[in-house]
Amino acid sequence: MTDFLNAVSNSRGSVNQYTDRYIIGPTVELHLPFGFGAEFDVLYRHFSYNSTAALVDALITARASSSDWEFPLLAKKKFMSGPARPFVDVGISFSKLSGLSQTVQTLVAPNRLTTTTTSNPAELRTDYTKGFLLGGGVDIHFLILHISPEIRYTRWGSQKFNSSVLTGAVNALGGNLTSNQNQAEFLVGITF
């Protein structure tokens, strides 16, 4: 429901971000008495961003992509009985970037191209963060399946990316890039 990154272009160039709209991964849930439970997920998403700027004597482009892994641990409370049971959950989540790679190409007249690649771009603040989450949904029991649509909100403790506080590659190329500390997701869990 929210993008992983926020990108703002300016008059010097453009910054674009692309967050895959799917999140995928396994889930394990422990059912406890009185409608209580515990859940652990391993969630994966992919994202990328790029920036372009045409300077007086050069054309500079930066492209980066990465995977983000989230590890939510939740306490759940289900209400009522029957085939459709509303629930609320609360917990903590840990997030880790993997496979981050940024390639910067500079084309200077007359036709001199330089390319550099890094796994630690200037706009990266940290590749790990933790956060607090809460959510709610409905557990629908059908034969042996449990289908659980849910809306989940996570407030991350820190930003993974922030180019607005520095003059790094993205900021110099014409914009700001920040990671979203408020994350809203619509998830559908399928368990047996």
C-alpha positions in Angstrom: 0.0 0.0 0.0 3.0 2.3 0.5 6.2 2.5 -1.5 9.5 1.3 0.0 11.2 4.5 -1.1 10.2 8.2 -1.7 11.9 9.9 -4.6 11.8 13.7 -5.3 13.2 15.2 -8.5 14.3 18.7 -9.0 15.3 21.1 -11.8 18.8 19.5 -12.2 17.5 16.0 -13.0 15.2 13.2 -12.1 15.0 10.4 -9.5 12.7 7.5 -9.9 12.0 4.6 -7.6 10.3 1.2 -8.3 8.9 -1.0 -5.6 7.5 -4.3 -6.6 3.9 -4.5 -5.4 4.2 -8.1 -4.2 5.6 -9.4 -0.9 6.1 -13.1 -0.7 7.3 -15.5 2.0 6.5 -18.3 4.4 4.6 -17.9 7.7 4.4 -20.1 10.8 1.6 -19.7 13.3 1.3 -21.3 16.8 -2.3 -21.5 18.0 -2.7 -21.0 21.8 -5.8 -21.3 24.0 -8.5 -18.6 24.2 -7.9 -17.3 20.7 -4.3 -16.2 21.3 -1.4 -17.1 19.0 2.0 -16.3 17.8 3.2 -15.8 14.2 6.6 -15.5 12.5 7.0 -14.5 8.9 9.9 -14.2 6.4 8.9 -11.7 3.8 10.7 -10.7 0.6 10.4 -7.7 -1.7 12.5 -6.2 -4.5 13.0 -2.5 -5.2 15.2 -0.3 -7.4 15.8 3.4 -8.1 17.6 5.4 -10.7 18.7 9.0 -11.2 19.7 11.0 -14.2 21.3 14.5 -14.6 22.5 16.4 -17.6 25.3 18.7 -16.5 27.1 21.3 -18.6 29.8 18.9 -19.7 28.5 15.5 -18.6 25.6 13.1 -18.5 25.4 11.1 -15.2 23.2 8.1 -14.5 22.9 6.0 -11.3 21.0 2.8 -11.1 20.6 0.7 -8.0 18.6 -2.4 -7.0 18.3 -4.5 -3.9 16.2 -7.1 -2.0 14.6 -6.4 1.4 13.9 -9.1 3.9 11.5 -8.6 6.8 11.2 -10.9 9.8 8.0 -10.0 11.7 7.3 -11.7 15.1 3.7 -11.1 16.2 1.3 -11.9 19.0 -2.3 -12.5 17.7 -5.7 -12.5 19.3 -8.7 -14.0 17.4 -12.2 -13.1 18.4 -15.5 -15.0 18.1 -15.8 -18.5 16.8 -16.9 -20.0 13.5 -15.5 -20.0 10.0 -14.6 -16.3 9.9 -12.7 -14.9 12.9 -11.5 -11.3 13.1 -8.1 -10.8 14.7 -5.6 -8.2 15.8 -1.9 -8.6 16.0 1.0 -6.6 17.4 4.7 -7.2 17.4 8.2 -6.3 16.2 9.9 -6.7 12.8 13.5 -6.8 11.7 14.5 -5.7 8.1 17.7 -6.4 6.3 18.8 -5.4 2.8 20.7 -7.9 0.6 22.3 -7.7 -2.8 22.4 -3.9 -2.9 24.3 -2.8 -6.0 24.6 0.7 -7.5 26.2 1.5 -10.9 27.1 5.1 -11.7 27.9 6.0 -15.3 29.5 9.3 -16.3 29.6 10.4 -20.0 32.0 13.3 -20.5 32.5 15.0 -23.9 34.1 13.9 -26.1 32.7 10.3 -25.6 34.6 9.4 -22.5 32.5 7.0 -20.3 33.4 5.9 -16.8 31.5 3.3 -14.8 31.7 2.6 -11.1 29.8 0.0 -9.1 29.4 -0.1 -5.3 27.4 -2.0 -2.7 27.5 1.0 -0.4 26.0 4.0 -2.1 26.3 7.4 -0.4 22.6 7.6 0.3 22.6 4.4 2.3 22.2 5.1 6.0 22.0 1.5 7.2 21.1 -1.9 5.7 19.4 -3.1 8.9 16.5 -1.6 10.9 13.8 -2.8 13.3 10.3 -1.5 13.9 7.0 -1.9 15.7 3.9 -3.2 13.9 0.2 -3.7 14.4 -2.5 -5.0 12.2 -5.9 -6.6 11.9 -7.8 -8.9 9.6 -10.1 -11.9 9.3 -9.1 -15.6 9.5 -11.4 -17.5 7.1 -11.4 -21.3 7.7 -12.4 -23.3 4.7 -11.9 -27.1 4.9 -8.2 -27.5 5.8 -7.2 -24.0 4.6 -7.0 -20.8 6.6 -7.1 -17.7 4.4 -6.2 -14.5 6.3 -6.4 -11.1 4.6 -4.8 -8.5 6.8 -3.8 -4.8 6.8 -0.5 -4.3 8.7 1.2 -1.1 9.7 4.9 -0.9 10.5 6.8 2.0 11.9 10.5 1.6 11.3 13.0 2.9 13.8 15.3 4.4 11.2 15.6 5.2 7.5 17.7 2.9 5.4 18.2 5.6 2.7 18.4 9.3 3.0 20.1 11.5 0.4 18.6 14.7 1.5 21.2 15.1 4.3 24.2 14.8 2.1 25.6 15.6 -1.3 25.8 12.0 -2.5 25.3 10.5 -5.9 21.5 10.8 -6.0 21.3 14.2 -4.5 24.0 15.5 -6.8 22.2 14.0 -9.7 19.1 15.9 -9.2 16.9 14.9 -6.3 16.3 13.3 -3.0 15.7 9.7 -2.1 14.5 8.5 1.3 13.1 5.3 2.6 9.6 5.3 4.0 9.5 4.8 7.8 5.7 4.4 7.8 4.8 1.2 5.9 1.2 0.0 5.3 0.7 -3.4 3.7 -2.2 -5.5 2.6 -1.2 -9.2 3.1 -3.0 -12.5 2.5 -1.8 -15.4 4.5 -2.6 -19.0 3.5 -2.0 -21.6 6.1 -3.0 -25.3 6.7 
